[in-house]
Amino acid sequence: MLLLRIFLVALLMVLTGWFSSPASALLNDDRYDGNIFALYGANGGMIPPRVSLKQAKEQGIPALLVYYIDDSSDCKKYAATIANLQVRYGLGVYFIPYSVDSLLPGDERGQYYTGQVPQTLLFDPEGNIVYQSAGNRPITEVENAIRALFKLDPVPPGVIKAKPFNEIQTGFAGSRSPQAYPPTKAQP
């Protein structure tokens, strides 16, 4: 009887894919893989945000507010941009990502949400919106908005690129679709 149970458990595991399907998270799909900042931005510490927008305004600290959804390919790609910017400006700007899925009716966190993701708003120390965009914006565009707050020279477009933090962003996770990557020559 014990052997029959072991056989049935093993058969069930094979049929459900325990042995054959690796864990996967893909950057280019609209499937929920988990927290996008942990998976695609390598910065799960952004969730939950350290401060609210209200606290940032009270403290007179600039804030970059980002509305996102964990199951949006655009948001997944944009997570690397936001994480890269936080590395450079996190000491002078509060980064406040809000998941649209967690907003409730009447929630003050959603007062600036327009229905598009990712949506980015940059607030100056007085709490005024100085930059607003929707969609996956180039890192240079958002960076120059932040730099303008601190009266720094703008960076020319294309000079800065969001650097990948992990194999998901670099494409190694795309091994399930080899046509997306050109074959490499074998080393002698």
C-alpha positions in Angstrom: 0.0 0.0 0.0 2.9 2.4 0.8 4.4 1.7 -2.6 1.1 2.5 -4.3 0.9 5.9 -2.4 4.5 6.8 -3.4 3.8 5.9 -7.0 0.6 8.0 -7.1 2.3 11.0 -5.5 5.2 10.7 -8.0 2.7 10.4 -10.9 0.8 13.4 -9.6 4.0 15.4 -9.4 4.9 14.5 -13.0 1.5 15.3 -14.3 1.3 18.7 -12.6 4.8 19.7 -13.9 6.8 19.7 -10.7 9.8 18.1 -12.4 9.5 19.6 -15.8 8.5 23.3 -15.5 11.0 25.7 -14.2 9.9 28.8 -12.4 9.7 31.7 -14.8 9.1 35.3 -14.9 9.1 37.1 -18.2 9.6 40.8 -18.8 7.5 41.0 -22.0 4.2 39.7 -20.9 1.2 41.0 -18.8 1.3 38.1 -16.4 1.6 38.5 -12.6 5.1 37.2 -11.6 5.3 38.9 -8.2 6.5 42.4 -7.1 8.0 44.1 -10.1 10.5 46.1 -8.1 11.9 43.0 -6.5 11.9 40.9 -9.8 12.8 43.4 -12.5 14.3 46.4 -10.6 16.2 44.4 -8.0 14.9 46.7 -5.3 12.1 45.1 -3.3 12.8 47.6 -0.6 10.8 50.2 -2.4 7.6 48.3 -1.4 6.0 49.5 0.7 7.3 53.1 0.3 9.2 54.5 3.3 7.1 57.6 3.4 3.7 58.8 2.0 3.4 61.7 -0.4 1.8 63.6 2.4 4.8 63.1 4.6 7.2 64.1 1.8 5.3 67.3 1.3 5.3 68.0 5.1 9.1 67.5 5.2 9.7 69.6 2.1 11.5 66.8 0.3 11.0 66.3 -3.5 9.0 63.1 -4.3 8.8 60.9 -7.4 5.4 59.2 -7.3 4.9 56.2 -9.6 1.6 54.4 -10.2 2.1 50.8 -11.4 0.5 47.4 -11.8 2.5 44.2 -11.1 1.1 42.5 -14.2 1.9 45.1 -16.8 4.9 44.5 -19.2 5.3 48.3 -19.4 5.5 48.6 -15.6 7.9 45.6 -15.5 10.3 47.4 -17.9 9.9 50.7 -16.1 10.8 49.2 -12.7 14.5 49.1 -13.8 14.3 52.8 -14.7 12.8 53.8 -11.3 15.3 51.5 -9.4 18.2 53.0 -11.3 17.1 56.5 -10.5 16.6 55.7 -6.8 20.2 54.5 -6.6 21.4 57.9 -7.8 18.8 60.3 -6.2 17.4 58.3 -3.3 19.1 60.5 -0.7 17.5 63.7 -2.0 14.2 62.5 -3.5 11.6 60.2 -1.9 10.6 57.4 -4.3 7.0 56.5 -3.7 5.6 53.6 -5.8 1.8 53.0 -5.4 0.2 49.8 -6.8 -3.0 50.8 -8.5 -4.4 47.4 -7.4 -4.1 48.5 -3.8 -5.9 51.8 -4.2 -9.4 52.0 -2.6 -12.2 54.4 -3.6 -11.6 57.8 -1.9 -8.0 56.8 -1.1 -5.8 60.0 -1.1 -3.0 58.0 -2.6 -4.9 57.8 -5.8 -5.8 61.5 -6.1 -3.3 62.0 -9.0 -4.0 58.7 -10.8 -5.3 59.2 -14.4 -5.9 55.6 -15.4 -2.7 54.9 -17.2 0.3 52.9 -16.0 3.1 53.4 -15.4 2.3 57.0 -14.4 5.0 59.2 -13.0 4.7 62.5 -11.1 7.6 64.5 -9.7 6.8 66.9 -6.9 9.1 69.8 -5.9 9.9 70.5 -2.2 6.8 72.8 -2.0 4.5 69.9 -3.2 4.0 71.3 -6.8 3.9 68.9 -9.7 7.0 69.7 -11.9 6.9 66.6 -14.2 4.1 64.3 -15.2 4.2 61.4 -17.7 2.4 58.2 -18.5 4.0 55.1 -20.0 7.4 53.7 -20.0 9.5 56.9 -20.4 13.2 57.0 -21.2 15.4 57.2 -18.1 17.1 60.4 -19.4 13.8 62.2 -19.5 12.9 61.4 -15.9 16.4 62.0 -14.7 16.5 65.4 -16.3 13.3 66.4 -14.5 14.9 65.4 -11.2 18.2 67.2 -12.2 16.2 70.4 -12.9 15.0 70.4 -9.3 18.5 70.5 -8.1 19.6 73.0 -10.8 21.9 70.5 -12.4 22.8 70.4 -16.1 20.6 68.1 -18.2 22.0 64.8 -19.5 21.8 64.4 -23.3 19.2 61.8 -24.5 20.6 58.3 -24.8 23.7 58.9 -22.6 22.2 57.1 -19.6 20.5 53.8 -19.9 18.7 51.8 -17.2 21.2 49.1 -16.4 19.9 45.6 -15.8 20.3 44.3 -12.3 19.6 40.6 -13.0 19.3 37.9 -15.6 15.6 38.7 -16.2 16.5 42.1 -17.4 19.5 41.0 -19.5 17.6 38.4 -21.4 19.0 35.2 -20.0 15.6 34.4 -18.8 14.3 34.5 -22.4 15.9 31.1 -23.1 12.4 29.8 -23.7 12.3 31.9 -26.9 15.7 31.5 -28.5 14.6 33.3 -31.7 14.7 36.6 -29.7 18.5 36.3 -29.3 21.1 35.7 -32.0 23.1 32.5 -31.6 26.7 33.0 -30.3 29.7 31.2 -31.5 31.2 28.5 -29.4 34.5 29.3 -27.8 37.4 26.9 -28.8 
